[in-house]
Amino acid sequence: MKIPNEIQEYLDEKTDSELALIGCRAEDSEISYECCEYDVGVLGGNDASLRNKITYVGNNTLEFLNFPKYSHHDISLFNMVLLRNEASGLLVSPYSIPKLDIKKMFIAGGKRRIVDSLFTVSKNSNNKTELSSSLNLKMAAYDLIEGILLVSGIRPMPIHELNQLRLLEVHKDLINEAIQACIECLGIERATRTIINRSFKALKEILKERYDIELLASKIEFLLQHGLLADCYYYIGKLVCNHLEKKDNAFQMNYHKLNSIALDLTGDYENVNKMSALIKDNCKNILKN
């Protein structure tokens, strides 16, 4: 495996930290888009100069992500490729983990996300606010999709997730039913340029303080330019939901209007209740089987 020489030369100067290529560029070059950055994990070090930052090297984008107490059981580091500190451009083979351990690791991680989905959608049992219920439903659907990919042995990658679902070989009817329910909950069929542009504008306001907002925006623009409307709609929603999962309820309420626009939330309370019950059943069925 090779990386561009100009990136290797840049990384050669970073001799004080152990670095590894992670993300889609490390896992499978076939799935990467032109807009995808080179994610470089900074392992076990505390190099402030490399802490969660984005750097441009020629026409390539690098994002440094810190893992000060990293573990080889961290799913985000699965298939990481350690970088040699030499200008050959060659990469060292990833740390090997027994296959059985990987399978168990992914299944456990997937079940945790499905439990998260069940917990989130269960809030709608006592929720009488239409848009709050719609928000919970979308968050639960994204969590369930992530859980399904993980239990299937696939590491979810936000910009690629919808395509990962398309390529997924489903061997159980209950998994296929759950995927179809999630797609319906997310409203992928509403992916038009008008709705996406409106959601994109709201997203940029919600995430305006993030250090990587320009990178995220460039990915959305790439998907739009290449006519990948469904993937773009999905990706915007995924970014918003990931952001909201880390915030408390007060924050969600303060940004409720922006969240509603960014996530293209529906006010159809009856349908939200019906789909909430369906997602809840899907979660329980997958956890039992």
C-alpha positions as CSV (number, residue, x, y, z in Angstrom):
1,M,0.0,0.0,0.0
2,K,1.3,3.5,-0.8
3,I,0.3,7.0,0.1
4,P,1.2,10.1,-1.9
5,N,4.9,10.9,-1.6
6,E,4.2,14.5,-0.5
7,I,2.2,13.2,2.5
8,Q,4.9,10.7,3.4
9,E,7.5,13.4,3.3
10,Y,5.4,15.6,5.5
11,L,4.9,12.8,8.0
12,D,8.6,12.0,8.0
13,E,9.0,15.2,10.0
14,K,6.7,13.9,12.8
15,T,9.3,11.8,14.5
16,D,8.1,12.2,18.1
17,S,4.7,10.4,17.7
18,E,3.6,7.0,16.5
19,L,1.3,7.5,13.6
20,A,-1.2,5.3,11.8
21,L,-3.4,5.7,8.8
22,I,-7.0,5.0,9.8
23,G,-10.5,5.5,8.2
24,C,-11.6,4.6,4.7
25,R,-8.2,5.3,3.1
26,A,-6.6,2.6,5.3
27,E,-9.5,0.1,5.1
28,D,-10.4,0.0,1.5
29,S,-9.2,2.5,-1.2
30,E,-12.0,1.4,-3.4
31,I,-14.7,3.0,-1.2
32,S,-12.9,6.3,-0.7
33,Y,-14.1,9.4,-2.6
34,E,-11.9,12.2,-3.9
35,C,-13.1,14.4,-1.0
36,C,-12.1,11.9,1.7
37,E,-9.2,13.0,3.8
38,Y,-6.3,10.9,5.0
39,D,-7.1,10.2,8.7
40,V,-3.9,9.9,10.7
41,G,-4.2,8.6,14.2
42,V,-1.7,9.9,16.8
43,L,-1.2,6.9,19.0
44,G,-0.4,7.1,22.7
45,G,1.3,10.4,22.4
46,N,0.4,13.9,23.6
47,D,1.8,16.0,20.8
48,A,-0.2,19.2,21.1
49,S,0.9,20.3,17.6
50,L,-1.0,17.3,16.1
51,R,-4.1,17.4,18.3
52,N,-7.3,17.1,16.3
53,K,-6.2,19.4,13.5
54,I,-6.5,19.5,9.7
55,T,-3.6,20.1,7.4
56,Y,-3.4,20.5,3.7
57,V,-0.5,18.9,1.9
58,G,-0.6,19.7,-1.9
59,N,-4.0,18.6,-3.1
60,N,-4.5,16.2,-0.2
61,T,-6.2,16.8,3.2
62,L,-4.9,15.2,6.4
63,E,-6.8,15.1,9.6
64,F,-4.9,14.2,12.8
65,L,-6.9,12.4,15.5
66,N,-5.6,11.9,19.0
67,F,-5.7,8.5,20.7
68,P,-3.7,9.2,23.9
69,K,-4.9,5.9,25.6
70,Y,-5.6,3.9,22.5
71,S,-6.5,0.2,22.6
72,H,-6.4,-2.2,19.7
73,H,-9.9,-3.1,20.6
74,D,-11.1,0.4,19.7
75,I,-13.3,-0.1,16.6
76,S,-12.3,3.2,15.1
77,L,-8.7,1.8,14.9
78,F,-9.7,-1.4,13.2
79,N,-7.5,-2.1,10.2
80,M,-5.2,0.8,11.1
81,V,-1.9,0.8,9.2
82,L,1.2,1.9,11.1
83,L,3.3,4.5,9.2
84,R,7.0,4.0,8.9
85,N,9.1,7.1,9.4
86,E,10.9,6.9,6.0
87,A,10.3,8.4,2.6
88,S,9.7,5.1,0.9
89,G,5.9,5.6,1.0
90,L,5.5,2.0,2.2
91,L,3.1,1.2,5.1
92,V,3.6,-1.4,7.8
93,S,1.0,-4.1,8.2
94,P,-1.7,-3.4,10.8
95,Y,-1.6,-4.8,14.3
96,S,-3.2,-8.3,14.1
97,I,-6.2,-9.2,16.2
98,P,-7.5,-12.7,16.4
99,K,-10.5,-13.1,14.1
100,L,-12.7,-14.3,16.9
101,D,-11.9,-11.3,19.0
102,I,-12.7,-8.9,16.1
103,K,-16.1,-10.6,15.5
104,K,-17.0,-10.4,19.2
105,M,-15.8,-6.8,19.3
106,F,-18.0,-5.8,16.4
107,I,-21.0,-7.7,17.7
108,A,-20.7,-6.1,21.2
109,G,-20.3,-2.7,19.7
110,G,-23.2,-3.2,17.4
111,K,-25.5,-4.3,20.3
112,R,-24.5,-1.3,22.3
113,R,-25.6,1.0,19.4
114,I,-28.9,-1.0,19.1
115,V,-29.5,-0.5,22.8
116,D,-28.9,3.2,22.3
117,S,-31.4,3.2,19.5
118,L,-34.0,1.4,21.7
119,F,-33.4,3.8,24.6
120,T,-33.8,6.9,22.3
121,V,-36.9,5.7,20.5
122,S,-38.5,4.6,23.8
123,K,-38.5,8.3,24.9
124,N,-41.4,8.8,22.4
125,S,-43.7,6.7,24.6
126,N,-44.3,9.6,26.9
127,N,-43.3,12.4,24.5
128,K,-46.2,14.6,23.3
129,T,-44.1,17.1,21.3
130,E,-44.2,16.3,17.6
131,L,-40.8,17.6,16.6
132,S,-39.1,16.2,19.6
133,S,-40.6,12.8,18.8
134,S,-39.5,13.1,15.1
135,L,-35.9,14.0,16.3
136,N,-35.8,11.0,18.6
137,L,-37.0,8.8,15.8
138,K,-34.3,9.9,13.4
139,M,-31.5,9.6,16.0
140,A,-32.8,6.1,16.8
141,A,-32.8,5.1,13.1
142,Y,-29.2,6.3,12.6
143,D,-28.1,4.4,15.8
144,L,-29.9,1.2,14.6
145,I,-28.2,1.4,11.2
146,E,-24.8,1.8,12.8
147,G,-25.6,-1.2,15.0
148,I,-26.7,-3.3,12.1
149,L,-23.4,-2.6,10.2
150,L,-21.3,-3.4,13.3
151,V,-23.0,-6.7,14.0
152,S,-22.5,-7.5,10.3
153,G,-18.8,-7.0,10.8
154,I,-18.6,-3.6,9.0
155,R,-17.1,-0.5,10.5
156,P,-19.5,2.4,9.9
157,M,-18.1,5.4,8.1
158,P,-20.6,8.3,8.0
159,I,-20.1,9.5,4.4
160,H,-20.1,5.9,3.2
161,E,-22.8,4.4,5.4
162,L,-25.7,4.5,3.0
163,N,-23.5,2.8,0.4
164,Q,-22.3,0.3,3.0
165,L,-26.0,-0.6,3.5
166,R,-26.5,-1.0,-0.2
167,L,-23.5,-3.4,-0.4
168,L,-24.5,-5.4,2.7
169,E,-25.3,-9.0,2.2
170,V,-28.4,-9.6,4.4
171,H,-29.1,-13.2,5.4
172,K,-31.9,-12.6,7.9
173,D,-35.3,-11.2,7.1
174,L,-35.4,-9.3,10.4
175,I,-32.3,-7.3,9.4
176,N,-33.7,-6.4,6.1
177,E,-37.0,-5.3,7.7
178,A,-35.1,-3.2,10.2
179,I,-33.0,-1.5,7.4
180,Q,-36.2,-0.7,5.4
181,A,-37.8,0.7,8.5
182,C,-34.8,2.9,9.2
183,I,-34.7,4.2,5.6
184,E,-38.3,5.1,5.8
185,C,-37.8,6.9,9.2
186,L,-35.0,8.9,7.7
187,G,-37.1,10.0,4.7
188,I,-34.4,9.3,2.2
189,E,-37.0,9.7,-0.6
190,R,-37.1,13.4,0.2
191,A,-33.5,14.0,-0.9
192,T,-33.9,16.9,-3.3
193,R,-31.4,19.7,-3.9
194,T,-33.9,22.2,-2.5
195,I,-34.2,20.3,0.8
196,I,-30.5,19.4,1.0
197,N,-29.4,23.1,0.4
198,R,-31.8,24.2,3.2
199,S,-30.5,21.5,5.6
200,F,-26.9,22.2,4.6
201,K,-27.3,25.9,5.6
202,A,-28.7,24.9,9.0
203,L,-26.0,22.4,9.5
204,K,-23.2,25.0,9.0
205,E,-24.8,27.1,11.7
206,I,-25.2,24.2,14.1
207,L,-21.5,23.1,13.6
208,K,-20.0,26.5,13.1
209,E,-17.6,26.1,16.1
210,R,-16.2,22.8,15.0
211,Y,-12.6,22.8,13.8
212,D,-13.4,20.5,10.9
213,I,-16.5,22.3,9.5
214,E,-14.8,23.2,6.3
215,L,-13.8,19.6,5.7
216,L,-17.4,18.4,6.4
217,A,-18.8,21.1,4.1
218,S,-16.4,20.1,1.3
219,K,-17.7,16.5,1.5
220,I,-21.3,17.6,1.3
221,E,-20.5,19.8,-1.7
222,F,-18.7,16.8,-3.4
223,L,-21.8,14.6,-2.9
224,L,-24.0,17.3,-4.3
225,Q,-21.8,18.0,-7.3
226,H,-21.7,14.3,-8.2
227,G,-25.5,13.9,-7.9
228,L,-25.3,11.6,-4.8
229,L,-28.4,13.2,-3.3
230,A,-29.6,10.3,-1.2
231,D,-26.1,9.9,0.3
232,C,-25.8,13.6,0.9
233,Y,-29.2,13.8,2.7
234,Y,-28.2,10.8,4.8
235,Y,-24.8,12.3,5.6
236,I,-26.1,15.7,6.7
237,G,-28.6,13.9,9.0
238,K,-25.9,11.7,10.4
239,L,-23.6,14.6,11.2
240,V,-26.4,16.5,13.1
241,C,-27.5,13.4,15.0
242,N,-23.9,12.6,16.0
243,H,-23.5,16.2,17.2
244,L,-26.7,16.1,19.2
245,E,-25.9,12.8,20.9
246,K,-23.1,14.6,22.7
247,K,-25.4,17.5,23.8
248,D,-27.9,17.7,26.6
249,N,-31.6,18.2,26.2
250,A,-31.4,22.0,26.9
251,F,-29.0,22.4,23.9
252,Q,-31.3,20.4,21.7
253,M,-34.2,22.7,22.6
254,N,-32.2,25.9,22.2
255,Y,-31.4,24.8,18.6
256,H,-34.7,23.2,17.9
257,K,-35.6,25.2,14.9
258,L,-32.2,24.7,13.3
259,N,-32.2,21.0,14.1
260,S,-35.6,20.6,12.5
261,I,-34.5,22.3,9.3
262,A,-31.1,20.4,9.2
263,L,-32.8,17.0,9.8
264,D,-35.9,17.8,7.7
265,L,-38.1,16.7,10.6
266,T,-41.7,15.9,9.9
267,G,-44.8,17.0,11.9
268,D,-46.8,13.9,11.1
269,Y,-47.2,12.8,14.7
270,E,-49.3,9.7,13.9
271,N,-46.7,8.3,11.5
272,V,-43.9,9.1,13.9
273,N,-45.7,7.1,16.6
274,K,-46.2,4.2,14.2
275,M,-42.6,4.2,13.1
276,S,-41.3,4.6,16.6
277,A,-43.1,1.4,17.6
278,L,-41.7,-0.4,14.6
279,I,-38.1,0.7,15.3
280,K,-38.6,-0.4,18.9
281,D,-39.7,-3.9,17.8
282,N,-36.8,-4.1,15.3
283,C,-34.3,-3.3,18.0
284,K,-35.8,-5.9,20.4
285,N,-35.9,-8.6,17.7
286,I,-32.3,-8.1,16.6
287,L,-31.1,-8.1,20.2
288,K,-32.9,-11.4,20.9
289,N,-31.5,-13.2,17.8
